[in-house]
Amino acid sequence: MAENTLLASLANVQRLGHIAIRVEDVDRAKSFYISLGMHLVWEDKDWCYLEAGPGKDGLALLGPEYKAAGPHFAFHFTDRSEIDKVHHQLKEAGIHVGSVHDHRDGTASFYLKDPEGNWLEMLYHPPGGIPSNY
């Protein structure tokens, strides 16, 4: 029952927007992905975020000291209210979800696990994109 409700709650999922991977050396990994044509959008001391192509498909590189999140994939929404709506629907269905957080880069999100134990994020991604901080 909960799985069917989960699927119904996510019926508005339209874009798999980014993946986040753990790396040993953020600078080395960042250089590698930039050499493949990705563009650096956000950088901090222990992680960075890159995008590729006109669809702005994202890749987060999480360093060893980064503790806010682990490896995951994220569905992106361009309407902030959709994050709250999906969060509420999943909670009502008895799915364990984390709190919704507004982030300093203009995004907002929450995390949950799928039935197989994989982490995923539901992320509001501003229609104009994430403003660069570098």
N, C-alpha and C positions, 0 to 999 in steps of 0.2 A: 504494500500500500504506500509506504513512504517513498519508495523508489519511483512509483508512478506519479506521485505528487511532485517529486523532484523534477521529473522530466517535464511535466506540465508547467511547472514554475519557470523552467528554463526555455520555454517555447520561444521567447523573444531573443534568445542568444543568436547573434548574427555574425559575430566576428571573433575568431581566435586571434587575439591581438599581440601577445608576447609570451615568451618563455623565459624562465629565470634558471640559470645554471650556476653551480658552484665552481669557482676557479681558484687555483693556488696563487696565481700572480695576476692581479687585475690589470696592471699596465701592459704586461706581455699579451694577455688575452685581448685587451682593448686594441692594441696595435695590430694584432692578427685580423680581427674582424673589420677594422678600418681599412686594412689593405685589401679586403674582399669587397670594399665599396660601401660598407655601412657608415652611417653618420652618427657621431657622438652627440647626444642630446643632453644628458644629465650626468654629472660626475661628482662623486663624493670620495672621502678618504678610503672607504672600504667597499665601494661598488660603483657601477656606472650603467648607463642605459643607452643603447644604440638603436637606430632604426634603419630599415632597408627599403628602398624603392618607393614608388608613389603611394603604396598602401600603408607605408610607415609601419611595417611589421617589426615588432620590437624584440630585443634581446637584452636581458639584464644579466650582468656579470657580477656575481656575489663573491666577495673575497672571504678568506678564512675567518676574519674577525666580524663579518656582517652577521648580526643575530636577529634582525627584525623579521626576516622570513627566510625560508629555505627554498630549495628547488621547487618550482611550480610552473603551471601554465595559467594564462589569464584570458578570460573573455572580456572584451571591451564594449562599453556602452557609451553613447554620446549624449545621453540624457541623464543627468544626475539623479532624477527621481526614480529611474529604473533600478538603481542600486538599492535604494530603500525599499522599493516594491518587492524585488526578488528576495532581499534579506528577510522581509516580513513573511513572505510566502513560504520560504524554506523553514523558518522558525515555527510557523504555524503547522507545518507538516511534520514537525518533530525532528528535523535535521539539525544537528549541532553546527552552528555557524559562529564565527568570531564577530566582534563588534565592528561596526562601520567606522572607518577612520578617514578623516580629511587630511590629505598630505600637503606638504609645503610646495609641491610642484603643481598644485591645482587639481590633482586627481583625488578620488575617494574610492575606498575599496573595503572588502572584507574577504576572509579566507574560510574555506571549508575543505573537507576531504570527500572524495568520491567513494562509492561502495568498496573499491579496491584499495583504499588507503592513500591514494595520490592526492597531493595538495593542489587546489586550484584557487584562483582569485577572481572575484567579480569586481571589475574596475571601471569607474567612470573616467573616461579619457576625453578631455575637452575637445569639441569639434575642431578647434583651431590648432590642436596639437599641444604637446607639453612644451612650455617655454624652456629654452636652453639656459643653463646656469654656468656655462664655462666661457 
